[in-house]
Amino acid sequence: MPWLSLIIAGIFEVGFATCLTKVRSSSAPEVYWWFLGFVISLAISMFMLYKAVHHIPMGTAYGVFTGIGAIGTVLVGIFFFQEPANFWRLFFISTLIISVVGLKVVSA
């Protein structure tokens, strides 16, 4: 269950980063909805991270949390915001994925 909480926290981190991007590019009244989504996603993300660190070492939990957020945010950028998907970008995202999986594997 703590790993599921951590995964959910990471997914909502992607959500608040995406909403923050939309806040930057929107105008009223749409900007208020994106900002509300940012605040809600941020609150859920932090709460789920808080729940996860009760059972998972803080360093591991935070590393996995930020890894999921970084990977997810880059993928959202590539698929929804037409950000570049060149070889080196995908290579380093792959190393991040390997690192996140590695942290899970070595955490007892």
C-alpha positions as CSV (number, residue, x, y, z in Angstrom):
1,M,0.0,0.0,0.0
2,P,2.8,2.6,0.7
3,W,4.2,2.0,-2.8
4,L,0.8,2.6,-4.3
5,S,0.5,5.8,-2.3
6,L,3.9,6.8,-3.6
7,I,2.9,6.1,-7.2
8,I,-0.3,8.1,-6.8
9,A,1.7,11.0,-5.3
10,G,4.0,10.9,-8.4
11,I,1.1,11.0,-10.7
12,F,-0.5,14.0,-9.0
13,E,3.0,15.7,-9.2
14,V,2.7,15.3,-13.0
15,G,-0.8,16.8,-12.6
16,F,0.3,19.9,-10.7
17,A,3.2,20.5,-13.1
18,T,0.9,20.2,-16.1
19,C,-1.7,22.6,-14.5
20,L,1.1,25.0,-13.7
21,T,2.1,25.0,-17.4
22,K,-1.5,25.7,-18.4
23,V,-1.8,28.5,-15.8
24,R,1.1,30.2,-17.5
25,S,-0.5,30.0,-20.9
26,S,-4.1,30.7,-20.1
27,S,-6.2,33.8,-19.5
28,A,-9.1,34.5,-17.2
29,P,-11.5,32.8,-16.5
30,E,-9.8,29.6,-17.6
31,V,-6.6,30.4,-15.6
32,Y,-8.6,30.0,-12.4
33,W,-9.7,26.5,-13.2
34,W,-6.1,25.5,-14.0
35,F,-4.9,27.1,-10.8
36,L,-7.5,25.2,-8.8
37,G,-6.4,22.0,-10.5
38,F,-2.8,22.9,-9.5
39,V,-3.7,23.5,-5.8
40,I,-5.8,20.3,-5.6
41,S,-3.1,18.2,-7.3
42,L,-0.4,19.6,-5.1
43,A,-2.4,18.9,-2.0
44,I,-3.2,15.3,-3.0
45,S,0.4,14.7,-4.1
46,M,1.9,16.0,-0.8
47,F,-0.6,14.1,1.3
48,M,0.1,10.8,-0.5
49,L,3.9,11.4,-0.2
50,Y,3.3,12.0,3.5
51,K,1.5,8.7,3.8
52,A,4.2,6.8,1.9
53,V,7.1,8.1,4.0
54,H,5.6,6.4,7.1
55,H,6.6,3.1,5.6
56,I,9.3,3.8,3.0
57,P,12.6,5.5,3.8
58,M,12.4,9.2,3.1
59,G,15.3,9.2,0.7
60,T,13.9,6.4,-1.4
61,A,10.4,7.7,-1.3
62,Y,11.4,11.2,-2.4
63,G,13.7,9.9,-5.1
64,V,11.0,7.7,-6.5
65,F,8.4,10.5,-6.2
66,T,10.5,13.0,-8.0
67,G,11.5,10.4,-10.6
68,I,7.9,9.6,-11.4
69,G,7.1,13.3,-11.6
70,A,10.0,14.1,-13.8
71,I,9.4,11.2,-16.2
72,G,5.7,11.8,-16.3
73,T,6.1,15.6,-16.8
74,V,8.5,15.0,-19.7
75,L,6.2,12.5,-21.3
76,V,3.2,14.9,-21.0
77,G,5.4,17.7,-22.5
78,I,6.3,15.4,-25.5
79,F,2.8,14.1,-26.1
80,F,0.6,17.2,-25.3
81,F,2.9,20.3,-25.6
82,Q,5.0,19.3,-28.6
83,E,8.3,19.4,-26.7
84,P,11.2,17.7,-28.5
85,A,11.7,14.0,-28.2
86,N,15.3,13.7,-29.4
87,F,17.7,10.8,-28.7
88,W,19.5,12.3,-25.8
89,R,16.3,13.4,-24.0
90,L,14.8,9.9,-24.3
91,F,18.1,8.4,-23.3
92,F,18.2,10.4,-20.1
93,I,14.6,9.7,-19.3
94,S,15.4,6.0,-19.7
95,T,18.2,6.3,-17.2
96,L,15.7,8.0,-14.8
97,I,13.3,5.1,-15.2
98,I,16.1,2.6,-14.5
99,S,17.1,4.6,-11.4
100,V,13.5,4.7,-10.1
101,V,13.1,0.9,-10.6
102,G,16.5,0.4,-9.0
103,L,15.4,2.3,-5.9
104,K,12.3,0.1,-5.7
105,V,14.3,-3.1,-6.1
106,V,16.9,-2.3,-3.4
107,S,14.4,-1.0,-0.9
108,A,13.4,-3.8,1.5
